[in-house]
Amino acid sequence: MVLYTRPPTVEVYQGDPFTSPCESLIVPVFQSPDGKPVVDAVRDLDRSGQLKGASDLGFFKAGVGEVFKVYVDGKLVIYVGLGRFDDEWFRLLENARRGIAGGVKQVVESARCSLLVLSRLNLDVAREALIAALLASYRLEAFTSERRRLIEKVLVDRGDLDLGYVLAVVEGVYLARDMANAPPHELPPRRLADMVKELFSKHPNVVVEVFDFDRLVKEGFGGIVSVGKGSSEKPAMIMLHYRGSSEPPLALVGKTVVFDTGGINIKTGESIVYMRSDKAGGAAVLGAIWALSKLNLKANIVGLIPAVINVPSGESYLPSDIIRMWDGTVVEVTNTDAEGRLIIGDAIAYAAKALNAREIVDLATLTGAIVVALGPLIAGLFTRDERLREELLEASRRTGEKLWPMPMEDDYKQWLTKGAMVGDIANAGQRVGGAIYGALFLERFSHGKPYAHLDIAGPGMGYEASNIAPAYWPDKGLAPGYGVRLIIEYVLSRIEKPRAQASS
């Protein structure tokens, strides 16, 4: 299979836009405070005068994502609205992402080359616009019999953009999308591990270690073993270690349920087909480390990807089973569909105690409860650490990957113990407060280390956002690779150099 999908090539072009080799031009247009397009800023590109005419008649107001298309000198010129130029900074970044991505979506299957006119934008805004344009170009075609005509090249009209950084980020998101959306028979745990080793075989700064089923059993990873043993494709845990400094590592843990039937507590309803994306947390960790490994960063990062298939069989774990986790905690199984917290709990404990992580962040499509609370575009952020909370929220604001802080309610800890008749704690609680219960359960395995849990069930899987998702997300409700840019931005905020030059 083809993993990963390659983004278009990016080159700098600084000549006359109308003599570029591209079939289309994408021109951003801001809106003034009085709600009118700032046509004067792009007057030299309005060679037919049609933009001014449309503005004068009120047909184009340059609202965010608004599009006005004309043909001039054999080129398709797409003017895209970015909203008000005096908008709040983080909103301005997001408006640029949505506007440029909307323009790319107009031509993604009709033009092999597009020129982005970014020279009139602030450098940070231009960078985000380019990232969004490349993300909007994504098409998952590894599993289709016919290949569509897609954008092969993107030109930009400024030479001061850090293209190495941009491409590292985009490649990481593409990789996460490929993994999250791959059908389960293509990426069972062992094959996923082999793919990861092959991917990083030319990245000497990343060491890949695979905990196979026998090792997981021998070393006592009871959560991972129990959840995954029902499948003929046995579980594995993939550990990626990027060692760019000697400090204790930042540990990233990603829930990777290759497919989740719910086990003996089997799922019902149409949504089960989307459970191929229950590995979106692990996909985000993989994509983030891919990108970070291509940047010259002074950082020490470990990614843990516990991979399982949760299916019912004669060997599956059962409700009322007792599981001894890696750190010795005894968990009573009250619901086999609360499996993610069992595999992540093992990985978190290993990061805290065996790896001596300085801090731990997990990304998990953990609960439907968080989607009920926050909808399909916003992930829930659970942490007691104020620095982690603020820096992750700041990364969220910069990237547009939405987070909302949620409570870690100590009174609800009673549910963990009272729900277990014979074990230390129960893996599932009452119907109410489900997302908080999951976070409190996982926190127990962090052993006092600074810890944040990101419940990404909504934006990680993406399928419920198909009608309202930003234009730089993939079509058809596919998983968008949520979390990759968020983690990259967070890591960059923690090192001395805010943005390092990417390696080749």
C-alpha positions, 0 to 999 in steps of 0.5 A: 500500500502507499503510505504516506501520500505525498504533498505537492512540490512547492517552489518560489516564483517571483515573476509576473504571476500571469506568465507563471506556468500555473493554470490558476492563481489564488489571490487573497483579498482582505475586507476593510472595517466597513465590510468592503473588499480592499481592492486597491491592495490587489489592483495590479492583479485585477487586470480585467477590472472584474474584481472591482466591478464585483466589489462595486456591485456588492457581489464580492465582499471578501468575507472569510472563504468567499470566492470570486472566479474570473478568467484572465489571459488564459488563467483562472484567477480565484480571489479569496476573502480573508475577512477583516484585516484588523481582526484579532491575531489568531483569528486572522491566522485561521481566516487565512487558512480557511480562505486560501484552502477554500480557493485551493478546493476550487481547483484541486482536481482541475489544475496541476499547478497553482500560484499562491499570491502571498507576498502581501501577507504578514510572514506568519500569516503567509506561512499558515496560508501555505500550510492550509493550501497544501493540506487542502490538496490532500486526497487519500487515493491509496485505496482507489482503482482510479487516480484523479487529476490533482495539484502536483505543484504549488508556487509561492511568490515570496522567498522568505518562507521557511519551506522546509518547516512548512513541508515537514509539518504538512508531511506529518499531517499527511502521514497521520491522515493516511494512518488514521483513515487506512482500513484495518486489514491494511494496518494490523499492529504488526504491519503498522510496526513494520511500516513505522520502522521502514518509514524511519529507516532513513531518519538516524535521529529516531530509534524505533523499538517494537514491543511484540506480543510475547514481550508485552506478556512477559513484561506485564502490560496487562491492559494492552494484552487483554484488549488485543488478545481477542484478535488473530492479529496480536497487539504491539507497542511501538516506541519512537525515540527522538533524542535531540537533547540529554534532558528527560523526555517529553512523552507522547502517547497515542491511542491506537485501536486499529479497529474497535468493535467494542469487544464483547460489549459490541457497538451498534449503529452506523458509526461503527464503520468509522472505528477505523479512525480509532487509531487517530491518536497514535496517528497524531503521535506518528505524524508529529514525530515524523515532522519533528525528526526533520527539524533541527530541534534540541528536544528529547521526545518519546512517542508510545503507540500501543496498537490493538484490534478490539474484537469479540472472539473466544479469546477476548477479554470479558466484562468482570475480568480482572486486569493487572496493569503494567504498574501493578494497578488492578482494574476490573473490566465493567465494559470492554468498549472502554478499551482505550484507557486500558492500553493508554494507561499501560503506556502512560505508566511506562513513560512515567516510571520506566522512561522517567518522562518529564511530562506526558501528553496523550491524544486519544479518541477516548469518549463519545461523551466529549463529542456530546459536550464539545461537538466534532471540532473541539477536543477536550483538554484535561490537566492539573498542570497550569503551565501545560494547560496554558501552553497547549491552549496557546498552541491551539490558538496558533494552529487552529486545532481547537481545545477546550479546558475541562475539569478534573473533578476530584469528587468523581474519583469515587466512581473509579473505586466504587464501580469495582466490586473486586478490583482497585478501580473499574475501567468504566463508570456511570453514563454521566461525566464519561469524559471526566471519568476517562481522564481521571482513570488515566491520570492515575497512571501518570504517577505524579508527572506533569500530565495532560489528556487530550480527548480528541474523539470529535476532531480526531475522527472527523466524520461528524464534522463533514458538513462544517469542517474547515476547508483544509480538512479532507472531504468525506468526513475523513480523519484530518490528522488533528493534533500533529500541528498542535504538538509540533507547536507545543514542542517548538514553544518549549525550546530556545529557537522558536522555529528551526530550519528543516533538514532535507 
